Amino acid sequence: MDTMMIEVSDVTKSFGATRALDGVSFAVPRGTVLGLLGHNGAGKTTVVGILSTLSLPTSGEARVAGLDVTRNAEEVRRRIGLTGQYAAVDETLSGHANLVLIARLLGASRAQAAARAEELLELFSLTDAAPRKVKGYSGGMRRRLDLAAGLVGQPEVIFLDEPTTGLDPSARRDLWSVVKRLVHNGTTVLLTTQYLDEADFLADSITVLSSGRVIASGTAAELKDRVGHRSVSVTLRDAQDRPRAVRALEAAGLAPAHEQDGLVLTMPVKDSTDLAGVVRASDEAGVELAGLAFSEPSLDDVYMALNHSGAH
């Protein structure tokens, strides 16, 4: 069986009369990424705060690397790395000096600290920028250095709390590549994000929070299956073929709807295997196609549908 590196069981968290988390449960196997999705105020950062021992749960149990976050907080902190929404490094120091300082604070010797800093600077493609003060770094470079800082202690589990907020698309992709490498080497990652494409690219499984409750869990593919909305679009070579094409597709059990220009017919389908039926019906009717496209729901569609319905 997979070793569960993060286990959250029926966790609640209240701030006075406000219940920020209400019976949240999920688990993350070693060497995988869990994407924790939710709007602002959904409870994502509260979960990270509890798992990283910055906050205590009101009730329920949470474990990291097999250790209870309440009873074994100090040992948990030795096993984890945390990167928040904003860079936490010292911009008056160089990139190299930042990492050496953290390593020394964690108990490394001068030689060990320098070696670890150089290793991480190379991993994050920051070697050339290492001697420069961080205040001269771009946003993407700062975020990569911030993630490197969270890895100085070689943590088994990393919490990334909206790590690409404010980054341009290129810098986000660079950071994604780094996360992929870490997971490939056995690191376990909990990623909170509002970027649906980020979760789709990085996460092995996804948990969706809304108002402090889990409203859905599963892989991206499983969540997309719940929503449906798959469709096939055909582009006709000749608009005059449209009536014949519609009749043929309807006879095949499909429900085509045409776009305004009359050349494109779009119909809902169960899955990509229905493509063959569309092509066969068109061919048997003597309708020539200029194009054929299959589309499936995105995580954006899933997220909007789940939040609209409040589904569990």
Sequence and secondary structure as in RCSB ss.txt:
>XXXX:A:sequence
MDTMMIEVSDVTKSFGATRALDGVSFAVPRGTVLGLLGHNGAGKTTVVGILSTLSLPTSGEARVAGLDVTRNAEE
VRRRIGLTGQYAAVDETLSGHANLVLIARLLGASRAQAAARAEELLELFSLTDAAPRKVKGYSGGMRRRLDLAAG
LVGQPEVIFLDEPTTGLDPSARRDLWSVVKRLVHNGTTVLLTTQYLDEADFLADSITVLSSGRVIASGTAAELKD
RVGHRSVSVTLRDAQDRPRAVRALEAAGLAPAHEQDGLVLTMPVKDSTDLAGVVRASDEAGVELAGLAFSEPSLD
DVYMALNHSGAH
>XXXX:A:secstr
   EEEEEEEEEEEETTEEEEEEEEEEEETT EEEEE  TTSSHHHHHHHHTTSS  SEEEEEETTEETTTTHHH
HHHHEEEE SS  S TTSBHHHHHHHHHHHTT  HHHHHHHHHHHHHHTT TTTTTSBGGGS HHHHHHHHHHHH
TTT  SEEEEESTTTT  HHHHHHHHHHHHHHHHTT EEEEEES HHHHHHH SEEEEEETTEEEEEE HHHHHH
HH   EEEEEES GGGHHHHHHHHHHTT   EE TTSSEEEEE SSTTHHHHHHHHHHHTT  EEEEEEE   HH
HHHHHHHHHT  
